[in-house]
């Protein structure tokens, strides 16, 4: 979106309150604050490691977030949506979720986590009053939740009937205090979900960021927390008289060689080790291109190596290396000026020209794998064009035609690399450097400014070395 000239506010961060955090800190012999300070730093490092371009990193222990969450609570109170009572029922500390008796499977939560019987005074949110409103939302705005299978799951849950939601806890202390009642802390999900608006300046609804970004917000979330995002969150916003986000998209889970990833199985995957071994672009490409985004997928080192060697080293890397090396060696160390274009030249350029529009459509619907497919389809077309036109043979028979072929290929590579910056930013930047493309000519808005023939280029270096098994 940023590459496409959109005004972007990209937020990520860490949810740091709740009973699970308090218990984990106690086991480590740490205060909850010290514990979350360490954890949040690891996620910040991860963001830097992969080159994420987030504009902000929110922590739910931030003071401005606490004030925002409490302001949302007060709106609910003022609108008569919260009342005090007592909760008695099943609770999963790991999920930070309440479950009805009929949801348990063999005495455990639907997620397989342990539950315990909780009995304590608390505040309730009148969730039961929003059943029809939520069903109407799903019916009139079917794009609100994606993929469609997740929307169906949410709709089914709501159709089964909603009971009022416990929104405070009083048996532990690690959370945001309930306004005017310090014996209670806010239920962690009411606190956590409000991060989306607290970072936009809420409760100042006249704030520029809130007015500009909130109506267009897209949440990316795990499939295991869709109930909180697609049921509780819109109901809370409706109750507070606030606009809803535009869209929610639930991603799937990764397995490791066919097994669920868990500490108990000892098959966790360290992303820092992955990047050190294979490179951040290689890992990004594998994760984005391998799976239909929204579904579960299986990770293996062998699959990553094969995908990297095939699509990155062989297809894109080899295309760039052989074209730019040939131009450097046999076209006076420059991007040659083109002559008359053949139908074959125009066909490849037309494919490269039309590709960004396809990528844009896929980006709008979070079809990240299709973005990769659209870009690499042109990579494949360019490699086939090289084989058809045989510039090495033209060097001996028709150097003018050879230069046109090389120009068409360099221009195609430019277009590929500009769009691919959102997938493999480091390598794409290196390719554009080798084409001597100025930094201010690397957005989608610059695609219509073609390469200038006669531009001197340096001897290229490989951008995607093959990975040895």
Secondary structure, DSSP 8 states (H G I E B T S, - for coil): -TTTT-----EEEE---SHHHHHHHHHTT--HHHHHHHHHHHHHHHHHHHT---SEEEETTSHHHHHHHHHHHHHHHHTT-EEEEEEEEEEETTTTEEE-GGG-BTTB-TTS---EEEEEEEEEE-GGGGHHHHHHHHHH-TTSEESHHHHHHHHHHHHT----EE-EE-S---S-EETTEEEEEE-HHHHHHTHHHHTTTTT-TTSHHHHHHGGG-EEEEEGGGHHIIIIIIHHHHHHHT----SEEEEE--EEETTEE--TTTT----HHHHHHHH-HHHHHHHHHHSS-TTS-EEE-HHHHHHHIIIIIIIIIIHHHHHHHHHHHHHTTTEE----S--HHHHHHHHHHHHHHHHHHHHHHTT-HHHHHHHHHHHHHHHHHHHHHH-HHHHHHH-HHHHHHHHHHHHHHHHHHHHHHTTTSHHHHHHHHHHTT--GGG-SGGGTTS---TTEE------SS-----
